[in-house]
């Protein structure tokens, strides 16, 4: 399990506390490559770029019109956090709903 985000982000800290076995990938310290961002964007096309963030508000209209992948590469803090990868499944954000969905997906199937 990998948690993608910023190590200083409060929401990421909550996810890390709840998921102590997860490995942390700080997207500012180790930026994501284009292929990984394309994969994430395919799953979360409308929500991966956090348009409610301070980083987004600081961008000019011209910058906001750029390709979302290029924006995320240039400004890693624009990514909604955390993005959690558990095998083949991806989760975006951290809430009680996300935590429930992860727990439900990790339960062994009843026989």
Phi and psi restraints in degrees (value plus and minus 20) as a CYANA .aco file:
   2 UNK   PHI    -147.3  -107.3
   2 UNK   PSI     113.7   153.7
   3 UNK   PHI    -125.2   -85.2
   3 UNK   PSI      97.5   137.5
   4 UNK   PHI    -118.2   -78.2
   4 UNK   PSI     110.9   150.9
   5 UNK   PHI     150.4   190.4
   5 UNK   PSI    -174.5  -134.5
   6 UNK   PHI    -133.3   -93.3
   6 UNK   PSI     109.8   149.8
   7 UNK   PHI     -82.1   -42.1
   7 UNK   PSI     -43.6    -3.6
   8 UNK   PHI    -112.0   -72.0
   8 UNK   PSI     -20.3    19.7
   9 UNK   PHI     -96.1   -56.1
   9 UNK   PSI     109.8   149.8
  10 UNK   PHI     -80.3   -40.3
  10 UNK   PSI     -60.5   -20.5
  11 UNK   PHI     -87.9   -47.9
  11 UNK   PSI     -58.6   -18.6
  12 UNK   PHI     -84.6   -44.6
  12 UNK   PSI     -60.1   -20.1
  13 UNK   PHI     -80.0   -40.0
  13 UNK   PSI     -60.1   -20.1
  14 UNK   PHI     -83.3   -43.3
  14 UNK   PSI     -63.2   -23.2
  15 UNK   PHI     -84.1   -44.1
  15 UNK   PSI     -62.1   -22.1
  16 UNK   PHI     -83.5   -43.5
  16 UNK   PSI     -57.7   -17.7
  17 UNK   PHI     -86.0   -46.0
  17 UNK   PSI     -60.0   -20.0
  18 UNK   PHI     -96.2   -56.2
  18 UNK   PSI     -42.3    -2.3
  19 UNK   PHI    -144.7  -104.7
  19 UNK   PSI      46.6    86.6
  20 UNK   PHI     -82.5   -42.5
  20 UNK   PSI     -41.2    -1.2
  21 UNK   PHI    -101.3   -61.3
  21 UNK   PSI     -31.0     9.0
  22 UNK   PHI     -96.4   -56.4
  22 UNK   PSI     127.2   167.2
  23 UNK   PHI    -109.7   -69.7
  23 UNK   PSI     119.1   159.1
  24 UNK   PHI    -114.8   -74.8
  24 UNK   PSI     113.6   153.6
  25 UNK   PHI    -142.3  -102.3
  25 UNK   PSI      84.4   124.4
  26 UNK   PHI     -99.6   -59.6
  26 UNK   PSI      96.1   136.1
  27 UNK   PHI     -92.7   -52.7
  27 UNK   PSI     -34.5     5.5
  28 UNK   PHI    -103.4   -63.4
  28 UNK   PSI     -61.0   -21.0
  29 UNK   PHI     -93.1   -53.1
  29 UNK   PSI     -56.4   -16.4
  30 UNK   PHI    -154.2  -114.2
  30 UNK   PSI      64.9   104.9
  31 UNK   PHI     -75.8   -35.8
  31 UNK   PSI     126.8   166.8
  32 UNK   PHI     -96.9   -56.9
  32 UNK   PSI     124.2   164.2
  33 UNK   PHI     -97.9   -57.9
  33 UNK   PSI     145.5   185.5
  34 UNK   PHI     -78.2   -38.2
  34 UNK   PSI     -63.0   -23.0
  35 UNK   PHI     -81.0   -41.0
  35 UNK   PSI     -61.4   -21.4
  36 UNK   PHI     -86.0   -46.0
  36 UNK   PSI     -63.3   -23.3
  37 UNK   PHI     -84.4   -44.4
  37 UNK   PSI     -57.4   -17.4
  38 UNK   PHI     -83.3   -43.3
  38 UNK   PSI     -62.1   -22.1
  39 UNK   PHI     -81.1   -41.1
  39 UNK   PSI     -66.8   -26.8
  40 UNK   PHI     -84.7   -44.7
  40 UNK   PSI     -60.1   -20.1
  41 UNK   PHI     -85.7   -45.7
  41 UNK   PSI     -52.5   -12.5
  42 UNK   PHI     -85.0   -45.0
  42 UNK   PSI     -53.0   -13.0
  43 UNK   PHI    -104.7   -64.7
  43 UNK   PSI     -56.3   -16.3
  44 UNK   PHI    -145.8  -105.8
  44 UNK   PSI      43.3    83.3
  45 UNK   PHI     -83.3   -43.3
  45 UNK   PSI     -51.5   -11.5
  46 UNK   PHI    -122.1   -82.1
  46 UNK   PSI     -27.7    12.3
  47 UNK   PHI    -146.1  -106.1
  47 UNK   PSI     -28.6    11.4
  48 UNK   PHI     -84.2   -44.2
  48 UNK   PSI     -60.3   -20.3
  49 UNK   PHI    -104.5   -64.5
  49 UNK   PSI      98.1   138.1
  50 UNK   PHI    -101.8   -61.8
  50 UNK   PSI      79.6   119.6
  51 UNK   PHI    -102.2   -62.2
  51 UNK   PSI     -16.4    23.6
  52 UNK   PHI    -124.1   -84.1
  52 UNK   PSI     -18.9    21.1
  53 UNK   PHI     -99.8   -59.8
  53 UNK   PSI     140.4   180.4
  54 UNK   PHI     -82.3   -42.3
  54 UNK   PSI     -59.9   -19.9
  55 UNK   PHI     -79.4   -39.4
  55 UNK   PSI     -61.2   -21.2
  56 UNK   PHI     -84.3   -44.3
  56 UNK   PSI     -64.1   -24.1
  57 UNK   PHI     -84.1   -44.1
  57 UNK   PSI     -45.9    -5.9
  58 UNK   PHI     -98.8   -58.8
  58 UNK   PSI     -35.5     4.5
  59 UNK   PHI     -96.3   -56.3
  59 UNK   PSI     130.0   170.0
  60 UNK   PHI     -99.0   -59.0
  60 UNK   PSI     143.8   183.8
  61 UNK   PHI     -77.9   -37.9
  61 UNK   PSI     -57.7   -17.7
  62 UNK   PHI     -83.6   -43.6
  62 UNK   PSI     -63.0   -23.0
  63 UNK   PHI     -86.0   -46.0
  63 UNK   PSI     -60.2   -20.2
  64 UNK   PHI     -82.9   -42.9
  64 UNK   PSI     -46.0    -6.0
  65 UNK   PHI     -98.2   -58.2
  65 UNK   PSI     -28.5    11.5
  66 UNK   PHI     -88.0   -48.0
  66 UNK   PSI     146.6   186.6
  67 UNK   PHI     -76.8   -36.8
  67 UNK   PSI     110.2   150.2
  68 UNK   PHI     -77.3   -37.3
  68 UNK   PSI     -56.2   -16.2
  69 UNK   PHI     -84.7   -44.7
  69 UNK   PSI     -65.0   -25.0
  70 UNK   PHI     -82.5   -42.5
  70 UNK   PSI     -58.8   -18.8
  71 UNK   PHI     -82.0   -42.0
  71 UNK   PSI     -65.3   -25.3
  72 UNK   PHI     -85.6   -45.6
  72 UNK   PSI     -52.9   -12.9
  73 UNK   PHI     -91.8   -51.8
  73 UNK   PSI     -58.6   -18.6
  74 UNK   PHI     -96.9   -56.9
  74 UNK   PSI     -54.4   -14.4
  75 UNK   PHI    -151.9  -111.9
  75 UNK   PSI      60.7   100.7
  76 UNK   PHI     -76.7   -36.7
  76 UNK   PSI     -47.0    -7.0
  77 UNK   PHI     -88.5   -48.5
  77 UNK   PSI     -30.2     9.8
  78 UNK   PHI     -92.9   -52.9
  78 UNK   PSI     -38.7     1.3
  79 UNK   PHI     -90.3   -50.3
  79 UNK   PSI     112.6   152.6
  80 UNK   PHI     -82.6   -42.6
  80 UNK   PSI     118.9   158.9
  81 UNK   PHI    -148.0  -108.0
  81 UNK   PSI     134.3   174.3
  82 UNK   PHI    -102.2   -62.2
  82 UNK   PSI     140.8   180.8
  83 UNK   PHI    -128.3   -88.3
  83 UNK   PSI     102.8   142.8
  84 UNK   PHI    -133.7   -93.7
  84 UNK   PSI     105.4   145.4
  85 UNK   PHI    -127.9   -87.9
  85 UNK   PSI     100.9   140.9
  86 UNK   PHI    -142.8  -102.8
  86 UNK   PSI      71.2   111.2
  87 UNK   PHI      46.8    86.8
  87 UNK   PSI    -139.4   -99.4
  88 UNK   PHI    -113.4   -73.4
  88 UNK   PSI     -21.4    18.6
  89 UNK   PHI    -126.4   -86.4
  89 UNK   PSI     121.4   161.4
  90 UNK   PHI    -139.8   -99.8
  90 UNK   PSI     122.6   162.6
  91 UNK   PHI    -148.8  -108.8
  91 UNK   PSI     122.6   162.6
  92 UNK   PHI    -142.5  -102.5
  92 UNK   PSI     108.0   148.0
  93 UNK   PHI      68.6   108.6
  93 UNK   PSI     148.6   188.6
  94 UNK   PHI    -153.7  -113.7
  94 UNK   PSI      97.6   137.6
  95 UNK   PHI    -171.4  -131.4
  95 UNK   PSI     154.4   194.4
  96 UNK   PHI     -80.5   -40.5
  96 UNK   PSI     -56.7   -16.7
  97 UNK   PHI     -83.8   -43.8
  97 UNK   PSI     -63.8   -23.8
  98 UNK   PHI     -82.5   -42.5
  98 UNK   PSI     -65.0   -25.0
  99 UNK   PHI     -81.4   -41.4
  99 UNK   PSI     -63.4   -23.4
 100 UNK   PHI     -82.1   -42.1
 100 UNK   PSI     -64.4   -24.4
 101 UNK   PHI     -82.1   -42.1
 101 UNK   PSI     -61.2   -21.2
 102 UNK   PHI     -84.6   -44.6
 102 UNK   PSI     -63.9   -23.9
 103 UNK   PHI     -83.4   -43.4
 103 UNK   PSI     -62.4   -22.4
 104 UNK   PHI     -83.7   -43.7
 104 UNK   PSI     -59.5   -19.5
 105 UNK   PHI     -92.3   -52.3
 105 UNK   PSI     -42.9    -2.9
 106 UNK   PHI    -112.3   -72.3
 106 UNK   PSI     -29.8    10.2
 107 UNK   PHI     -90.0   -50.0
 107 UNK   PSI     118.9   158.9
 108 UNK   PHI     -85.4   -45.4
 108 UNK   PSI     125.9   165.9
 109 UNK   PHI     -86.6   -46.6
 109 UNK   PSI     119.4   159.4
 110 UNK   PHI     -92.2   -52.2
 110 UNK   PSI     123.8   163.8
